[in-house]
Amino acid sequence: MCGIVGLHLRDPELEPRLGDLLTTMLGEMTDRGSDSAGVAVYGNPDWTPAGSATVTVLADGVDAPALASRVGTHLGCEVSGRELGATVLLSAGTDPETLASAVRSAVPEVVLVGLGSELAVLKGVGLPLDLAEGFGLPGASGWQGVGHTRMATESAVTPAGSHPFSVGPDQCIVHNGSFSNHASVRRELARRDIHCDTLNDTEVAARFVAAQIALGAGIDQALAEMAGVLDGFYTLLVSTADEFAVVRDPIACKPAVIAETDRYVAMASEYRAMAHLPGIDEAHLYEPEPGRVYHWRR
């Protein structure tokens, strides 16, 4: 059992409150997963500076400026580093994949867990609210956020094994449920030179969806392809630099609630995670239907 939350803002006036709203949503899902947690925030100017690429690496105890210096020397340009809990954000004036490649070459000992031009991924082990405070999430702005509280069932409780999983530029997945055939799909992906960093079943889904998007598929098509390959029960929240999508398995084993207003689209495993949102009393509330992809664009 895990908890999922997400907030896609339509009203720019709410953007300064994104982190605060998302923090409360995350905290309400603590009893669905208290061993680890994480968030993905889109459009925060401090974490993802305009005109730069940003990658997130797990490097607990590593000096962020020293890490940035090593990557900058390899890349041949200035790289800034910022430590937030167990994660370090590295930013540079290049594209996300070039920066990610430089990180992998210059500091192979760290684990890269996010990349993009607008996306910052922050995650770790511990209680969700403690982690959120350590990240500085309550004061963060942005236009979209995704969060996850984990109760581990498929792999070890580690920062790398926590959600969100971001394996493609500005792409992110969080998952409540389990994929029964993830090991065989992982082996098939490896034969295509697509490798996972963890034993988490959700990473397999993230790698599969990212591979489909890289081949030109939209989110709807990528998730349809995933549903035909990965067996199990799930609710997934998938986000990109301009999209927000929710899908449940064909028999809808895992809970999900969506709230829509003129100001935002919100999603959570349970309604109580959204009860504090502005205007929630007038929102259109519904449970997503089995197997249907619900998709919004910025």
C-alpha positions as a Markdown table, in Angstrom:
| # | Residue | x | y | z |
|---|---|---|---|---|
| 1 | Met | 0.0 | 0.0 | 0.0 |
| 2 | Cys | 1.4 | 3.4 | -1.1 |
| 3 | Gly | 0.0 | 6.9 | -1.4 |
| 4 | Ile | 0.0 | 9.1 | -4.5 |
| 5 | Val | -0.7 | 12.8 | -4.8 |
| 6 | Gly | -0.5 | 15.2 | -7.7 |
| 7 | Leu | -1.4 | 18.8 | -8.4 |
| 8 | His | -1.5 | 20.4 | -11.9 |
| 9 | Leu | -2.2 | 24.1 | -11.6 |
| 10 | Arg | -4.3 | 26.0 | -14.2 |
| 11 | Asp | -4.2 | 29.3 | -12.3 |
| 12 | Pro | -0.8 | 31.1 | -12.1 |
| 13 | Glu | -1.9 | 32.8 | -8.9 |
| 14 | Leu | -1.6 | 29.5 | -7.1 |
| 15 | Glu | 1.9 | 28.8 | -8.2 |
| 16 | Pro | 3.6 | 30.4 | -5.1 |
| 17 | Arg | 1.5 | 28.0 | -3.0 |
| 18 | Leu | 2.3 | 24.8 | -4.9 |
| 19 | Gly | 4.8 | 23.4 | -2.4 |
| 20 | Asp | 2.7 | 24.2 | 0.6 |
| 21 | Leu | -0.4 | 22.6 | -0.9 |
| 22 | Leu | 1.6 | 19.6 | -2.0 |
| 23 | Thr | 3.2 | 19.2 | 1.5 |
| 24 | Thr | -0.2 | 18.9 | 3.1 |
| 25 | Met | -1.3 | 16.4 | 0.5 |
| 26 | Leu | 1.8 | 14.3 | 1.1 |
| 27 | Gly | 1.4 | 14.4 | 4.8 |
| 28 | Glu | -2.2 | 13.1 | 4.6 |
| 29 | Met | -0.9 | 10.0 | 2.9 |
| 30 | Thr | 1.6 | 9.1 | 5.6 |
| 31 | Asp | -0.4 | 6.1 | 6.8 |
| 32 | Arg | -0.4 | 4.6 | 3.3 |
| 33 | Gly | 3.4 | 4.7 | 3.3 |
| 34 | Ser | 5.7 | 5.8 | 6.0 |
| 35 | Asp | 9.1 | 4.3 | 5.1 |
| 36 | Ser | 10.1 | 6.7 | 2.4 |
| 37 | Ala | 8.7 | 9.5 | 0.2 |
| 38 | Gly | 9.5 | 11.8 | -2.6 |
| 39 | Val | 8.2 | 14.6 | -4.8 |
| 40 | Ala | 8.7 | 16.0 | -8.3 |
| 41 | Val | 8.3 | 19.7 | -8.8 |
| 42 | Tyr | 8.0 | 21.5 | -12.1 |
| 43 | Gly | 8.8 | 25.1 | -12.7 |
| 44 | Asn | 10.6 | 26.1 | -9.5 |
| 45 | Pro | 13.1 | 28.9 | -10.5 |
| 46 | Asp | 15.5 | 28.1 | -7.7 |
| 47 | Trp | 15.7 | 24.3 | -8.2 |
| 48 | Thr | 15.4 | 24.4 | -12.1 |
| 49 | Pro | 16.8 | 27.8 | -13.2 |
| 50 | Ala | 15.5 | 29.1 | -16.6 |
| 51 | Gly | 17.7 | 28.3 | -19.5 |
| 52 | Ser | 19.5 | 25.4 | -17.7 |
| 53 | Ala | 19.2 | 21.7 | -17.5 |
| 54 | Thr | 18.9 | 20.1 | -14.0 |
| 55 | Val | 19.6 | 16.6 | -12.9 |
| 56 | Thr | 19.0 | 15.0 | -9.5 |
| 57 | Val | 21.5 | 12.6 | -8.0 |
| 58 | Leu | 21.5 | 10.6 | -4.8 |
| 59 | Ala | 24.8 | 11.6 | -3.1 |
| 60 | Asp | 24.1 | 11.7 | 0.7 |
| 61 | Gly | 27.2 | 13.1 | 2.5 |
| 62 | Val | 28.9 | 14.3 | -0.7 |
| 63 | Asp | 29.7 | 18.0 | -0.8 |
| 64 | Ala | 27.5 | 19.5 | -3.5 |
| 65 | Pro | 29.9 | 22.2 | -4.7 |
| 66 | Ala | 32.7 | 19.6 | -5.0 |
| 67 | Leu | 30.4 | 17.3 | -7.0 |
| 68 | Ala | 29.4 | 20.2 | -9.3 |
| 69 | Ser | 33.0 | 21.1 | -9.8 |
| 70 | Arg | 33.9 | 17.5 | -10.9 |
| 71 | Val | 30.9 | 17.5 | -13.4 |
| 72 | Gly | 31.8 | 21.0 | -14.6 |
| 73 | Thr | 35.4 | 20.1 | -15.3 |
| 74 | His | 34.2 | 17.1 | -17.4 |
| 75 | Leu | 31.5 | 19.1 | -19.2 |
| 76 | Gly | 33.7 | 22.2 | -19.8 |
| 77 | Cys | 31.2 | 24.7 | -18.3 |
| 78 | Glu | 30.0 | 26.0 | -15.0 |
| 79 | Val | 27.8 | 23.6 | -13.0 |
| 80 | Ser | 26.0 | 24.7 | -9.8 |
| 81 | Gly | 25.2 | 22.2 | -7.0 |
| 82 | Arg | 22.5 | 22.3 | -4.3 |
| 83 | Glu | 22.1 | 19.8 | -1.6 |
| 84 | Leu | 18.5 | 19.0 | -0.4 |
| 85 | Gly | 18.4 | 16.1 | 2.0 |
| 86 | Ala | 19.7 | 12.9 | 0.4 |
| 87 | Thr | 19.6 | 14.5 | -3.0 |
| 88 | Val | 21.8 | 17.0 | -4.9 |
| 89 | Leu | 20.5 | 19.1 | -7.7 |
| 90 | Leu | 23.1 | 19.9 | -10.4 |
| 91 | Ser | 22.3 | 22.6 | -13.0 |
| 92 | Ala | 24.2 | 23.8 | -16.1 |
| 93 | Gly | 23.5 | 25.8 | -19.3 |
| 94 | Thr | 23.1 | 22.7 | -21.5 |
| 95 | Asp | 20.5 | 20.2 | -22.4 |
| 96 | Pro | 19.3 | 17.5 | -19.8 |
| 97 | Glu | 20.8 | 14.5 | -21.6 |
| 98 | Thr | 24.2 | 16.1 | -22.1 |
| 99 | Leu | 24.3 | 17.0 | -18.4 |
| 100 | Ala | 23.1 | 13.5 | -17.4 |
| 101 | Ser | 25.8 | 11.9 | -19.6 |
| 102 | Ala | 28.5 | 14.2 | -18.0 |
| 103 | Val | 27.3 | 13.2 | -14.5 |
| 104 | Arg | 27.5 | 9.5 | -15.3 |
| 105 | Ser | 31.0 | 9.9 | -16.7 |
| 106 | Ala | 32.4 | 12.2 | -14.1 |
| 107 | Val | 30.9 | 10.8 | -11.0 |
| 108 | Pro | 29.8 | 7.2 | -11.7 |
| 109 | Glu | 29.4 | 6.4 | -8.0 |
| 110 | Val | 26.2 | 8.5 | -7.7 |
| 111 | Val | 22.8 | 7.4 | -8.8 |
| 112 | Leu | 21.0 | 9.7 | -11.2 |
| 113 | Val | 17.3 | 9.9 | -10.3 |
| 114 | Gly | 15.9 | 12.8 | -12.4 |
| 115 | Leu | 16.6 | 15.0 | -15.3 |
| 116 | Gly | 14.9 | 17.8 | -17.2 |
| 117 | Ser | 14.6 | 21.5 | -17.9 |
| 118 | Glu | 11.7 | 22.1 | -15.5 |
| 119 | Leu | 11.8 | 19.1 | -13.2 |
| 120 | Ala | 13.4 | 18.7 | -9.8 |
| 121 | Val | 13.1 | 15.2 | -8.1 |
| 122 | Leu | 13.6 | 15.0 | -4.4 |
| 123 | Lys | 13.3 | 11.8 | -2.4 |
| 124 | Gly | 14.6 | 9.9 | 0.5 |
| 125 | Val | 14.0 | 7.5 | 3.4 |
| 126 | Gly | 11.9 | 8.7 | 6.4 |
| 127 | Leu | 8.5 | 10.1 | 7.3 |
| 128 | Pro | 7.0 | 12.2 | 4.4 |
| 129 | Leu | 6.6 | 15.4 | 6.3 |
| 130 | Asp | 10.1 | 15.2 | 7.7 |
| 131 | Leu | 11.5 | 14.8 | 4.2 |
| 132 | Ala | 9.3 | 17.6 | 2.8 |
| 133 | Glu | 10.6 | 20.0 | 5.5 |
| 134 | Gly | 14.2 | 18.9 | 4.8 |
| 135 | Phe | 13.7 | 19.6 | 1.1 |
| 136 | Gly | 12.2 | 23.0 | 1.8 |
| 137 | Leu | 9.0 | 21.9 | -0.1 |
| 138 | Pro | 6.5 | 24.1 | 1.9 |
| 139 | Gly | 8.1 | 27.3 | 0.5 |
| 140 | Ala | 8.5 | 26.0 | -3.1 |
| 141 | Ser | 6.7 | 27.5 | -6.0 |
| 142 | Gly | 5.9 | 25.8 | -9.3 |
| 143 | Trp | 3.1 | 24.9 | -11.7 |
| 144 | Gln | 2.9 | 21.2 | -11.2 |
| 145 | Gly | 3.9 | 18.7 | -8.4 |
| 146 | Val | 3.7 | 15.0 | -7.9 |
| 147 | Gly | 4.3 | 13.1 | -4.6 |
| 148 | His | 4.5 | 9.6 | -3.2 |
| 149 | Thr | 4.5 | 7.9 | 0.1 |
| 150 | Arg | 5.9 | 4.4 | 0.1 |
| 151 | Met | 5.2 | 1.2 | 1.9 |
| 152 | Ala | 7.8 | -1.1 | 0.4 |
| 153 | Thr | 6.7 | -4.5 | -1.0 |
| 154 | Glu | 8.9 | -5.2 | -4.0 |
| 155 | Ser | 12.4 | -3.9 | -3.1 |
| 156 | Ala | 14.6 | -2.5 | -0.3 |
| 157 | Val | 13.8 | 0.7 | 1.6 |
| 158 | Thr | 16.4 | 3.0 | 0.1 |
| 159 | Pro | 16.4 | 6.5 | -1.4 |
| 160 | Ala | 16.9 | 5.0 | -4.8 |
| 161 | Gly | 14.0 | 2.7 | -4.4 |
| 162 | Ser | 11.6 | 5.4 | -3.4 |
| 163 | His | 9.3 | 7.2 | -5.8 |
| 164 | Pro | 9.1 | 9.3 | -8.0 |
| 165 | Phe | 11.0 | 7.6 | -10.9 |
| 166 | Ser | 12.2 | 9.9 | -13.5 |
| 167 | Val | 14.2 | 8.2 | -16.3 |
| 168 | Gly | 13.4 | 10.4 | -19.3 |
| 169 | Pro | 13.7 | 14.2 | -19.7 |
| 170 | Asp | 11.1 | 16.0 | -17.6 |
| 171 | Gln | 9.2 | 12.6 | -17.2 |
| 172 | Cys | 8.0 | 11.2 | -13.9 |
| 173 | Ile | 6.0 | 8.2 | -12.6 |
| 174 | Val | 4.6 | 7.4 | -9.2 |
| 175 | His | 2.8 | 4.1 | -8.6 |
| 176 | Asn | 0.5 | 2.4 | -6.1 |
| 177 | Gly | 0.3 | -1.3 | -6.6 |
| 178 | Ser | 2.5 | -4.1 | -7.9 |
| 179 | Phe | 3.6 | -5.5 | -11.3 |
| 180 | Ser | 3.8 | -9.3 | -11.1 |
| 181 | Asn | 6.1 | -9.8 | -14.2 |
| 182 | His | 8.5 | -6.9 | -13.7 |
| 183 | Ala | 11.5 | -9.3 | -13.6 |
| 184 | Ser | 10.9 | -10.7 | -17.0 |
| 185 | Val | 10.1 | -7.3 | -18.5 |
| 186 | Arg | 13.4 | -6.0 | -16.9 |
| 187 | Arg | 15.3 | -8.7 | -18.7 |
| 188 | Glu | 13.7 | -7.9 | -22.0 |
| 189 | Leu | 14.5 | -4.2 | -21.5 |
| 190 | Ala | 18.1 | -5.1 | -20.7 |
| 191 | Arg | 18.3 | -7.0 | -24.0 |
| 192 | Arg | 17.4 | -3.7 | -25.7 |
| 193 | Asp | 20.2 | -2.0 | -23.6 |
| 194 | Ile | 17.7 | -0.3 | -21.3 |
| 195 | His | 19.0 | -0.9 | -17.8 |
| 196 | Cys | 17.4 | -0.3 | -14.3 |
| 197 | Asp | 19.3 | 1.1 | -11.3 |
| 198 | Thr | 17.1 | -0.6 | -8.7 |
| 199 | Leu | 15.0 | -3.8 | -8.2 |
| 200 | Asn | 11.8 | -1.7 | -7.8 |
| 201 | Asp | 9.0 | -2.8 | -10.1 |
| 202 | Thr | 7.9 | 0.8 | -10.7 |
| 203 | Glu | 11.3 | 1.6 | -12.3 |
| 204 | Val | 10.6 | -1.1 | -14.9 |
| 205 | Ala | 7.3 | 0.7 | -15.8 |
| 206 | Ala | 9.1 | 4.0 | -15.9 |
| 207 | Arg | 11.8 | 2.7 | -18.2 |
| 208 | Phe | 9.2 | 1.1 | -20.5 |
| 209 | Val | 7.1 | 4.2 | -20.8 |
| 210 | Ala | 10.1 | 6.4 | -21.3 |
| 211 | Ala | 11.3 | 4.1 | -24.1 |
| 212 | Gln | 7.9 | 4.4 | -25.8 |
| 213 | Ile | 7.9 | 8.2 | -25.6 |
| 214 | Ala | 11.5 | 8.3 | -27.0 |
| 215 | Leu | 10.2 | 6.3 | -30.0 |
| 216 | Gly | 7.5 | 9.0 | -30.6 |
| 217 | Ala | 4.5 | 7.8 | -28.6 |
| 218 | Gly | 2.3 | 10.1 | -26.7 |
| 219 | Ile | 1.4 | 9.4 | -23.1 |
| 220 | Asp | -1.9 | 7.7 | -23.9 |
| 221 | Gln | -0.2 | 5.3 | -26.4 |
| 222 | Ala | 2.8 | 4.7 | -24.1 |
| 223 | Leu | 0.5 | 3.7 | -21.2 |
| 224 | Ala | -1.6 | 1.5 | -23.5 |
| 225 | Glu | 1.5 | -0.3 | -24.6 |
| 226 | Met | 2.6 | -0.7 | -21.0 |
| 227 | Ala | -0.8 | -2.2 | -20.0 |
| 228 | Gly | -0.3 | -4.8 | -22.7 |
| 229 | Val | 3.1 | -5.8 | -21.4 |
| 230 | Leu | 3.2 | -5.4 | -17.6 |
| 231 | Asp | 0.8 | -7.5 | -15.6 |
| 232 | Gly | -0.5 | -6.4 | -12.2 |
| 233 | Phe | -2.7 | -4.0 | -10.3 |
| 234 | Tyr | -1.9 | -0.3 | -10.3 |
| 235 | Thr | -2.8 | 3.3 | -10.2 |
| 236 | Leu | -0.2 | 5.4 | -12.0 |
| 237 | Leu | 0.3 | 9.2 | -12.2 |
| 238 | Val | 2.5 | 10.2 | -15.1 |
| 239 | Ser | 3.8 | 13.7 | -15.7 |
| 240 | Thr | 5.9 | 15.5 | -18.3 |
| 241 | Ala | 7.0 | 19.1 | -18.9 |
| 242 | Asp | 3.5 | 19.9 | -20.1 |
| 243 | Glu | 1.3 | 16.9 | -19.2 |
| 244 | Phe | -0.4 | 15.2 | -16.3 |
| 245 | Ala | -2.0 | 11.8 | -16.7 |
| 246 | Val | -3.7 | 9.2 | -14.5 |
| 247 | Val | -4.5 | 5.6 | -15.3 |
| 248 | Arg | -5.7 | 2.6 | -13.3 |
| 249 | Asp | -5.5 | -1.1 | -14.2 |
| 250 | Pro | -8.4 | -2.7 | -16.1 |
| 251 | Ile | -10.1 | -3.9 | -12.9 |
| 252 | Ala | -9.2 | -0.8 | -10.8 |
| 253 | Cys | -7.8 | -2.6 | -7.8 |
| 254 | Lys | -6.1 | 0.5 | -6.4 |
| 255 | Pro | -7.9 | 3.6 | -5.2 |
| 256 | Ala | -7.8 | 7.0 | -6.9 |
| 257 | Val | -9.8 | 10.2 | -6.7 |
| 258 | Ile | -9.6 | 13.2 | -9.1 |
| 259 | Ala | -10.7 | 16.8 | -8.4 |
| 260 | Glu | -11.1 | 19.4 | -11.2 |
| 261 | Thr | -11.7 | 23.1 | -10.9 |
| 262 | Asp | -11.0 | 26.1 | -13.1 |
| 263 | Arg | -7.8 | 26.6 | -11.0 |
| 264 | Tyr | -6.3 | 23.1 | -10.9 |
| 265 | Val | -6.5 | 19.4 | -11.4 |
| 266 | Ala | -5.7 | 17.3 | -8.4 |
| 267 | Met | -5.3 | 13.6 | -7.9 |
| 268 | Ala | -4.8 | 11.5 | -4.8 |
| 269 | Ser | -5.2 | 8.0 | -3.5 |
| 270 | Glu | -7.8 | 9.2 | -1.1 |
| 271 | Tyr | -10.0 | 12.3 | -1.0 |
| 272 | Arg | -8.7 | 13.5 | 2.4 |
| 273 | Ala | -5.4 | 14.4 | 0.8 |
| 274 | Met | -7.3 | 17.1 | -1.2 |
| 275 | Ala | -9.7 | 18.3 | 1.4 |
| 276 | His | -7.6 | 21.4 | 2.2 |
| 277 | Leu | -7.3 | 22.6 | -1.5 |
| 278 | Pro | -8.9 | 26.0 | -2.3 |
| 279 | Gly | -12.4 | 25.6 | -3.8 |
| 280 | Ile | -12.5 | 21.8 | -3.2 |
| 281 | Asp | -16.1 | 22.1 | -2.1 |
| 282 | Glu | -17.1 | 23.2 | -5.7 |
| 283 | Ala | -14.7 | 20.8 | -7.5 |
| 284 | His | -15.9 | 18.1 | -9.9 |
| 285 | Leu | -14.9 | 14.9 | -8.0 |
| 286 | Tyr | -14.8 | 11.4 | -9.5 |
| 287 | Glu | -13.0 | 8.1 | -9.5 |
| 288 | Pro | -11.1 | 7.3 | -12.7 |
| 289 | Glu | -12.6 | 4.4 | -14.6 |
| 290 | Pro | -10.7 | 1.2 | -15.0 |
| 291 | Gly | -8.2 | 1.1 | -17.9 |
| 292 | Arg | -8.9 | 4.6 | -19.1 |
| 293 | Val | -6.2 | 7.2 | -19.4 |
| 294 | Tyr | -7.1 | 10.7 | -18.0 |
| 295 | His | -4.9 | 13.3 | -19.6 |
| 296 | Trp | -4.4 | 17.0 | -19.1 |
| 297 | Arg | -2.1 | 19.4 | -20.9 |
| 298 | Arg | -0.6 | 22.7 | -19.7 |
